[in-house]
């Protein structure tokens, strides 16, 4: 279907990449420099703190993303779009106190959307926390980045999609991240947005190229963080592979830039 052509590497050097899901606030200056030099000029910073027993921990984290890391990424030529939320792996005891704080971040223009949120074990608390944040997203009409785990992925993806429908959220603003061949059809059929994390154990550039029709509406990202085995250059490397595999320039641009632009502009 897609004609294979030789694309010169110089094309990659003039592309503007958006990494649509990162924890780049954890990265070294060298990693950020490499991202900027490789054409990643925009990165979404998703909030996540490995240990957050107290609501104040996440409050401080939200402030840090806006006042410290936005400027830090800018030093390397990277525009940061901040998403704030309660990750299912770090739900504080008094998590309800964070809901108005998330709203205030959005109202003040400090946050572009809500994330990273989602389900890990899909227990009662996680479901309640996710539901309240999906309601916030509906009320503020902002995009959401949701996490799905490595186990029971299809079942949990279906649960998240159903919850978003139940609260009346626009599924065109629901990015279901960490998708793979086991969940892509569910996400596409629901008219939600596939988040394409290129990282060990999940998607590879080869898999995306082979199934480009299924993945063409997705948002490429690295999910990069110092705590995990991830590659801050996953987006430009994937774009390079796709072009060498003969995928059309327009589709590569959509995956690595335009689709994310459409989500970020609201």
N, C-alpha and C positions, 0 to 999 in steps of 0.2 A: 504493500500500500504506500509506503514512504520510500521515495527514490533515494538511493544511497549516493551521496556526493562527498567529495573531499573538501572539508571545511578547513581553511587555514587557521592555525592557532592564533594568529593575530586577532581574529574575531573575538576570541575569549578575552583578550586584553582590553577591548573597548566595551565589553558588556558590563552592565550594572546589576549585580546580584543582590537579592534580598534573602537573607537567612531567616526564615519565618518562625523559628523556635530555637532559642538559645538560652543558656545560662552563662553568657559570656562575661558576666561580672566575676566569675570564678577564674577566668583565664589570666595568664601572664601577659605582660606588655608585648612580649615577642609574638605570642599567638595572635593578639589583636593586630599587631603590625602586619603579620602575614595575611590575615583576613583582608585588611584594607588594601594591601598590595595586590591581592588576587582578585580584586574587583567586588568584594563584598562591601557595598557602601551603605547598606541598611541592615540592621539586625533587630529582631524582636527579643526583648529581655523578658522572660517569663519568671515570675517570682517562685522561689522554692528555697526553703530552709530545712536542712535535714532533721534538725531537732527544734521543735517549736512548742514547748509545753505551755507557754504563756502567750496571750494575744499580743502583748506588747512586743514580743520578739518579731512578729510579722509586721506590726506597725512600724517599727524601726527599719525593717528590711524594705518596706515600700518607700520610706523616705530616703533611704540610702540609694535605691535604684534611681530615684529622680534627681537627687542633689549631688551624688558622687559619681555614679557610673555612667549617666548620660554624658557628662562632660568628659569622663575618661575615654569613652569610645570615640567621642568627637575628636580627640587628639590624634586618632589614627584614621580619620576620615570616614568614620562610621556613624551614621545617624541611628540613634536608639529609639525604638518605640517600646514603651513599657506596658506590660500586662500585669495586673495584680490579682491575686486570688489565694484561696486556701487549697493547697495541694492535698490529695487524699492521704499522702504519707506523712503529713505534718499538720494534723488538726489539733489546735490548742483546746484546752478544756473549756474556755469561755469564748468559743469561736464566734458566737453571735455578735459579740462586741465589734468584730471586724467588718460586718456587713455595711454599716454606715460609713466606715472608713474607706472601704472600696468605692462606695458611691461618691464620697467626697473627692477621691483621687480622680475619678472620671469627670465629675463636674468642674474641677479645677484645671482640667487638661493635662494632669500629670500622667494619667494612664489612658492608653488608647483602647484597651479592652480588658477582659477578665481572663486570667489564666496564670499559671497552669492549674486547672482544676480537673475533676474527673472521678474515676473510681479505680480502686486497687483490689480490694476484697469484696466490694459491693455489700458491706454490712449496713446496718440500719443507720448508723451515724454518718457514714460516707454518703449514703443516698440523701439524707436530710440536708447535709452541707451542700452537696451538688445542686439539689433542687432550689435552695434559696439563692444560690449564685446564678443559676439559669434564669430565675425570676428577675434578679437585678439586671442581667443582660437584656432581657426583654424590655424592662422599664426604661433603661438608658439607651436601648437600641444600639448596642455595641457588639463587636465580635467576641467570640469565646474560643479559647484553645483548651481542649479537653484531652486528658491522658487516659489511655487504656493500658492494662497490664500485660504481662507475658503469658498469663494463664487465663483460661475461659474467655478468650478474646472476643469471639463472635457473640457469645451470650451477653457479655458486658457491653459491647458496642451497641447491640440491639436495645439493651436497657437504657443506655444514655440517649439514644435517638428517640425512644419512646418518651422519656422524661422531658426532653426538649419540646416534643410535640404537645405533651400534656400541659405544659406551662405557657404554650402559645408563642414560643420563641421562633424567630425566622431562621430556619435551618440553613439558609444560604450564608449565615454568619456563624455557623457552628463548625469549627475546624476540629475534626476527630483525628488526633495525632497518633503517631506510631502505627499507622495502618500498614497492612501487608496483604498478601494474596487471600488470607483468610477473612479479611474484613472489608476489602475494597468494594465488593459488590453491594454489601449492606449500605455503605456510606453513599455510593453513587445512586442507588435506588431511592434513597431518602432525600436526595438532592442536597445533602450536606457536603462539606468540603473535606477532601482527604488531606491529612497532614502527612507528608512523606519524609520520615526521619531516616536518613541514610546513615546507618550505624551497625555495628556488629550485632547479629541476632535478629535484625529486622531487614529493611530494604537494602538492596544493592543497586548500583547503577545498571548492572546487567539485567536485573529483574525488571526494572522500570522500562528499559529499552525493549525488552521482549514483549511486555504487556502495555505498550504505550497508550493504546486506546482506553484502557481502564484507568491509567494514571494521569492522563493529560490535563485533568482539571484540578490536580493537586498542588500543594505548596511544598517545594523542596526545603528541607532544613537539616541542620546538623545535630540538634539537641545537645550541643557541645557544653561540657562542664568538666571541671578538673576531677570530679569524683567518679567519672565513668570513662570507659574506653571509647572515646568519640574523637572525631576529626573536625577541627574548626574549618577546614577547607572542603568539607563534604559537598557543599553546593557547587562551587566552581569545578571541582573534580567530576561531579556527576554531569554537569552541563558539557564539559569537554568530552566525556565518554559518549553521551547521547549524540553529539554532533559527529563524532567519529563513527558512530554506529549508523549514521545516515538519517537520523531524525531531523525533520524539517526545522529550520531556524526559528520560525514563528512558534512552534510548539515548545522548543527549548526556552525561548524567551518567556513564554507563558508560565512554565513550570518554575523558572528561576527568578521571575520578576513580576510579570503582569498580573498573574492570579493573586499574588500577595498584595500588590498595589490595590487591587479592587477590594480586597478585604479591609485593608488598613484605612482606606479613604472613607469607609463607612457607607 
